[in-house]
Amino acid sequence: MRNEAPESVAVVGLGYVGCVTAACLAHLGHRVVGVDRDQHKVDAVLSGRAPFYEPGLEALVCSGMSAGRLSATTSLEEALRASDIALICVGTPSERNGNLNLEQLRRVCSEIGAHTEVRGRPLIAAVRSTVFPGVCEEVVMPRVGAAAVVANPEFLREGAAVRDFMEPSLVVVGGAEAPAVDRVARLYQPLGVAPCCVSLRTAEMIKYACNAFHAVKIAFANEVGSLAAAAGIDANEVLATLCNDTRLNISSAYLKPGFAFGGSCLPKDLRALAYRAARLDLRLPLLENVLASNEQHLRRAIDSVMDLPARRVGIFGLAFKEDTDDLRESPVVALIEFLIGKGRDLRIFDPQIRLENIYGSNRGFLFSAVPHIERLMVASFDELSASSDHLVIAQRPSAAFAERIAASGLPVLDLTVVRRR
């Protein structure tokens, strides 16, 4: 597997990420020099050995050195002179308070900046280290001088890092300068995976989103497994069967930020799980706090509506989601209840709801929360828009209603989309 247009790359840092990155890029045909202040790591690479154990790594280091495509040095200046792209792979460990320790990153970026002052050709500084959104703009850019800055987070697991690099499920490159982004993305062209080219901060955030999601999945499996085992149920059978559903469970379903959840199932079942776990002397912090997380998300939505300058507010949607008339535990009802208490002048329209058709527990929940709901509901979207200064979208509208909302000319706050603050 070779790259048709090999690049000259400096990989700064020869730890687990850096050494694997250097060896694999050399295997793809690039000319790579690894840089590290640790003489032991440099000597290991120069002698064709991996400086630590990682399956498959030593063979790649050896072949890269033998082919003359991989080398190593303790001199960053030497490495940069021979390179057009610098992949920064230094450690960003945790401080005691949980913040990132960026000491190594600051030092390396300052050295790169000093080099670019006397450099006669462009340099791209691509950050593969895990950094919080904003670090590239606030820490890296001010220090690297004329170098173009790109975020290129790694997704390598120790013990499977070589395979993860050579068979990637995700390649992310972020930056504001398209030529630099494209050039870094082409490093991975032989792997046959279309890179996700995004903004700088998005690339930084994606790494954290992925790791957080992995941690949540592990914690979820452990909590469900613990509860199943305590109830005398085969936990492996439960979770293996859960994974058979690739339409809702193991899929992109629900992985879209929007409004809080509600309805007759999710809140009720989460409460029941927490109650039963407590009866079995089990604490399940993840599952116990899902409802609390949902409440906080609803609170953020309420605050955003309260920040609107308009007093006459039209709310599109009343049920807990679109295409249903189920009002039980609808977050919109909680939103309306709060806004009424704060004196907002409200009108509400839901295409699927006619109050005369609501009965049973559905009706009981609604009228208990908002006794005067009949005075607030309108029968058509035209009536809603005519009586409002601002529209709040609380459930995803159909294409037809989306057009009418846009044509109304009213300012819109869409709670189904999480907005940039």
N, C-alpha and C positions, 0 to 999 in steps of 0.2 A: 504494500500500500504506500504510494508515494504522492507527494504534492507536485502538481505541474509547475507551480510558481513558488519555489521554496523561499522562505523568509529568513532573515538573520535575527535571532531572538535572544535576548538576555533574560534568564529566569532568576529573579532576585529572591533568594531564600531557598535552601535545599532541604527543607523539612518534608513531611509527608506529601503536602500539596505540591511544593516546588520541584522536588526530585522526580515525582511521578510525571508532572507536567513536562519537565525538561526531557526526560527519557522518551516519553510518548511522542512529543513533537519531533524529536530527532528521528524516531521510527517512521514518522510520516514524511520525512525527507527534508525537514527544516534544519538550518545550521543553528545550533543552540549552545550557548555558554551559560552554565549555572554559576551563580555567585552566592557565597556565604562567608561570613566572618569566621565560622568554625573550620579550622584547618582540617580536622578529622573528616568532616563531610566532604570537603573538596578533595582530599587525598583518596578517599574511598572511590569517588567517581573517577578520578584520574587513573586509578588502578583497575577500573572496570568492575567495581563492586558497588552494591547498594549500601548506603550508610545506615540502613535499618532494614528490618525484615518486612517485606510486602510481596505477596505472591506475584511472580512474573516480573518483578522490577529489576532484579539483578541481571537477568538475561537481556533486557532492553538496554540497561546501562552499558553492559559489556559490548553488545552489538553496535550501539551508538558510538562508543569510543573507537571500536575497531574500524568502523566505516568513516571515521573522521568528522562525523556530524555533531558529536557531543564533546564538550570539554567543560572544565570547571576552573574557577579562580577565586581568590579572596579579594580581588580588586574590582570594585564596581566600575571604576573609571575604565579599566581595561575591557571589561565586558561591554560597556556602553559604546566604546569606540568601534566595536565590531558589529553593532546591532542597530536595527531600525525600530524594533519593538521591545519594550521592557515589560515583562510580566511580573508584577509585584506579588510575591507569595510569602510575605513575612507574617509572623504571628501577631494576632490581636487578642491576647488573653483577657480574662475578666479581672477587673479590680474588685476590691472587697465589697463595694457598693453595687456591683453588677455592671458598671459602666465598662466600656472597652478601654484597654490600655493601648494607646496608639503611639507609644514611644518609638518602637521600631519603624513604624510607617513614617512618622515625621522625619526620622533620621535619614531613611532611604530617599524620601522625596526631596529633602534638602540637598543630598548628594547628587541626585539626578538634576536638580535645578542648577547646581554649580556647573555640572557638565554641559548643560544646554547653553550656558552663557558663551562657551567657546566652541560649541559644536557647529559644524558647517552645513548640516543637513537636518531635516525634520526627524523628530523622535516621537513615538507613541508610548505613553505610560498607561498600561492596562492593569487595573487593580483586581487581582484574584482573591486577595485576602477578604475575609468576611468583615464588612464595615457597615455601620448603620447609615441609613439614607441621609445624605448631606455631607458625609465625610469626604467624598471625592471633591465636592465643590468647596467645602470650607477648610479642609486640611491638605488635600493633595494639590489642588490647582494652585493655591498661593505659593507652593514650594517648588514645583517642578519647572518653573520658568516657561520656556516656549513650547514645552512638550504638550501634545494633545492628550487629553485624559479620557480614558474609557474604563467602564466597569465591566469585568468579565468574571463573574463569580464562578467558583468551582462547585461541583456536585459529586465529590469523591468520598467514598466510604473506606475507612481503614479496613484492610483485609480483602477489599474488592476494588481498590482504587484504579489499578491498571485496566481491569475490565470495564469499570465505570467510565474511564476516559475513552477507551477504544470503542465502546458500545454505548454511547450516551443516550439517555432518554430526553435530555434537555441541554441545549446550548444557548446561553444568554449573553448578549453583548449590548451595553448601553452607553450612550453618549450623545452629545449635541453636534459633533462634527462627523457628518456622514462618511467622508472618505476614511477617517480613522476607524470608525465602527466597522465599515465594510472590510477594511484590511485585516483587522483582528478576527472578524468572523471567518475570513478565508483561511485562517490558520487551520480551521477544523473541517475544511471542505472535503478532504478525503474520507471523512467518517460517514458521509452520506446523510447527515441530519440537518434539516433546515434550521438555521439559527434564528432565535427570537431577538430581533433588533429593536430595542426599546429606549426610553429616556434613561439618563444617568441614575436618577433616584429610583426609578422603577426597577432597574437592574439590581441595585443595592437591596431594595425591599424584597424582591423575589427570593433571594437567598434566605432571608429570615422567614418569609412565609412558608417556604418549603420545609425548613428545619422545624418550625413550630408545628406544621401539619403532621410531620412524622412523629413528633413527640406526643401530640394529641392522639394520634392513632394508637400508639403504643399504650398510653395511659388508658384510653378507652377500652382497648382489648383486655388490659389487665383488670380494670374495674368490672367489666361485664363478666370476665372469666372468674373473678373472685366471687361475685354474686352468684353465678351459676354453680360454682363448686360448693358454696355454702348451702345452696338449695338442693344439693345432690344431683345436679345436672351436668352432663358432659360438656364442659366449656368449649372444647375443640370442635365438637359437633355444632354447637350454636354458632360460633364465629365462622366456621367453614361454610355453613349453610347461608349465613348472612352475605358472604362474599360471592355466592352464586348469583345474586341480583346485581347485574352490571348496568342496569338502567337507572336505578336510584341509589343503591348503596355504594358500589365501587364504580363511580362515574363522576362526571362534572356536575351532576344534579345538586342543587342547593349551594354550590360553591360560587355564588354571585352575591356580592354585598347589596343589601337593600333594607327593607323595613323589618321591624321585629316580627317574630313568629307568634302565632296564636292558634285558635281552633279548639276542637273538642278532643284532640288526641295528644299532641305533643306535651302541653303543660300538664295534663292529667297524668300521663304515663311517667313523666319525669318525677312528679311528686310521689307516685306510687312506688317507683323504684327506690327513691330515697327513704321512704317510710319502711319498706320491707327490708332494705339493707340495715337500717337502724335496729330493727327487731332481731336481726341476725348478728348484732354487734359488729357490723361492718361500717367503716367510714369510706365513702366514695366521693372524694372532694371534687373530681371533675364533673361527674353527673349531678352532684348536689348543687353545683354552682352554675349550671347551664341556665336555669331560670333567672338567677341573679344577673348573669351576663345579659340575658334578653331584656331584663328590666332596665339595665343601664343603657342599652341601645335605644329603648323606647324613650328614656329620659333625654337622650341626646336629640332625638327627633322632636320631642316636646319643646326643648330649648330653642331649636332652630325655628319652629313655628312662632314661639313667643318673641323671637328677634325680628319678626316681620313688622314693617312700619304700619301695615294696614290693620284696621280694626274689623272690617268686613271681610271675613275669610270664608271662601268656598272650599269644601272638602269633597274630593272625588273618591268614592269608595267608603264603604262602611263595614262590609263583611271582612273576615280575617284574611282573605285573599280574593283574587279575581275569580269570576265564573262560578260563584257559589252564593247562596243567601244565608250561610251559616254564620251567625253572629257570636257564638259562644267563645268567650275569652279573646275576642277580636282586639288587637292593640289599638285599632282606630277608635273603638268605644272608649278605651282608657284615655286616649288623646283628647277626644271630644269632652269627656267628663272634666278633665283638667282645664281645658280652654274655657269652658262655660264658667267654671269657678273663678277664672281670672278676668271675666267680663268681656270676652271676645264675642263679637256678633257673628254667628255661624250660620251657614246654610250647607246642607249635605245632600249629595246625590250619589246613588249607587244603581247602575243599570239593572241589577238583578234583584233589587229589593223593593217590595211593595208592603208597607206595614200591615195592610189588611190581610196579607197572606202569611204573616209571621205568627207562629203559635208555639205552645209548649215551652220547653226549656229555653228555646231560642228567644221567644218573646219575653219570658221571665228575666233572662239575663239582661236584655237590652233595656227594658223599662225600669228595672231595678237600678241600673247605672245612670240612665238618662230619662227620668220620668216624663219630661216634656219633649221627647224626641219628635213627636208629631208636628210641633211648631217649627222644627228645624229642617225637616226633610222637604225636598222639592221634587217635582215629578219629572223634570227634564233637565238636560244639560244647559239648554238655553236659559232656563230660569235660574240655574246655578250661576252661570257667568254674568247674567244681568244684575244679580244681587250681590256680587262680590268685587272686591278691589284686588284680591290676590287669590290664586288657586293653589291648594295643597293636594298633591296627588298621593293618595295613600294606598293605592293598589294599581298594578300595571293595567293601563287602558288598552282596549283593542286598537287595531290600526285606525279604524274609523273614528273612534273617540280621540285618539292621539292627534289626528288631523284637526278635529274640532277644537281641541285644547289649544293647539298652535294657532289656529285661525282666530281664536277669541281675542288675541292681543293682550291678554292679562299677564302680569308677571306670575311665574310658576315656581313653586317649591316642590320638587319631586322627591318624596321620601323613599321611593323604591330604588333610588340611586344614591349611593354614598358619595358625597361631594368632597372636593378638596377644600380644606378649611381656609 
